[in-house]
Amino acid sequence: MALPARRILVSGHVQRVGFRWWVEQQAHALGLHGWCRNLRDGRVEVLVIGDPDAIQRLVEACRQGPPGAEVTSVEAEAAEDDGSRGFEQEASR
């Protein structure tokens, strides 16, 4: 059975500041599944799967990010559960 999912795109100074590691830690703490990766255009892409309230908490947390990040934009849209279980960082795309 597919779970609710969202695709999050985070813009700003979000690469080389531990953003993906931070997202992974936040997702684990919230019991979410999915992955995150750097995009060539400087954004971070996140696919997050699980409880809708926990997903929304992660979206809101991404607006702040970890120390050192400067988030200028967070876009979140409905996505499909890709079957990911656990949460991990993926290779850049």
C-alpha positions in Angstrom: 0.0 0.0 0.0 1.4 3.4 -1.0 2.0 6.0 1.7 1.7 9.7 1.3 4.7 11.4 -0.3 6.0 14.8 -1.1 8.9 16.1 -3.3 10.7 19.0 -1.7 13.1 21.3 -3.5 15.2 23.5 -1.3 17.1 26.5 -2.9 19.7 28.8 -1.5 23.1 28.1 0.0 22.2 24.5 0.8 25.1 22.5 -0.6 28.4 21.9 1.2 26.8 22.9 4.5 25.7 19.4 5.7 22.1 20.0 4.5 21.6 16.4 3.2 23.0 14.9 6.4 20.8 17.2 8.5 17.7 16.2 6.4 18.5 12.5 6.9 18.7 13.1 10.7 15.4 15.0 10.7 13.7 12.4 8.7 14.9 9.5 10.9 13.7 11.4 14.0 10.2 11.9 12.4 10.0 8.2 11.3 10.0 9.2 7.6 11.2 7.2 4.6 12.8 8.5 1.3 16.0 10.1 0.2 17.7 13.4 -0.6 20.3 14.4 -3.1 22.1 17.5 -4.5 21.1 18.8 -7.9 23.5 20.3 -10.4 21.7 23.6 -10.2 22.6 24.0 -6.5 19.3 22.9 -5.0 18.7 19.9 -2.7 15.9 17.5 -3.7 14.1 15.5 -1.1 11.5 12.7 -1.5 9.8 12.1 1.8 7.3 9.3 2.5 5.2 8.7 5.6 2.8 10.3 8.0 1.4 13.6 6.5 1.9 15.6 9.7 5.5 14.4 10.0 6.1 15.3 6.3 4.8 18.8 7.0 7.1 19.2 10.0 10.0 18.3 7.7 8.9 20.8 5.1 8.8 23.5 7.7 12.1 22.5 9.2 13.7 22.7 5.7 12.7 26.4 5.6 15.3 27.0 8.3 17.8 24.2 7.6 21.0 23.5 9.6 23.5 26.1 10.8 25.4 27.4 7.8 22.6 27.0 5.4 20.8 30.0 3.8 17.5 28.8 2.5 15.8 31.1 0.1 13.0 28.9 -1.1 11.2 25.6 -0.3 8.9 24.1 -2.8 6.8 21.1 -1.8 4.5 19.1 -4.1 2.6 15.8 -4.0 4.7 12.9 -5.1 4.4 9.1 -5.4 5.7 6.6 -2.9 8.6 5.0 -4.7 8.9 2.2 -2.2 11.9 3.6 -0.3 12.1 2.3 3.2 14.5 4.0 5.6 16.0 7.3 4.6 19.3 7.9 2.9 21.4 10.3 0.9 21.6 9.5 -2.8 24.3 10.5 -5.3 24.1 14.0 -6.9 22.0 14.3 -10.0 
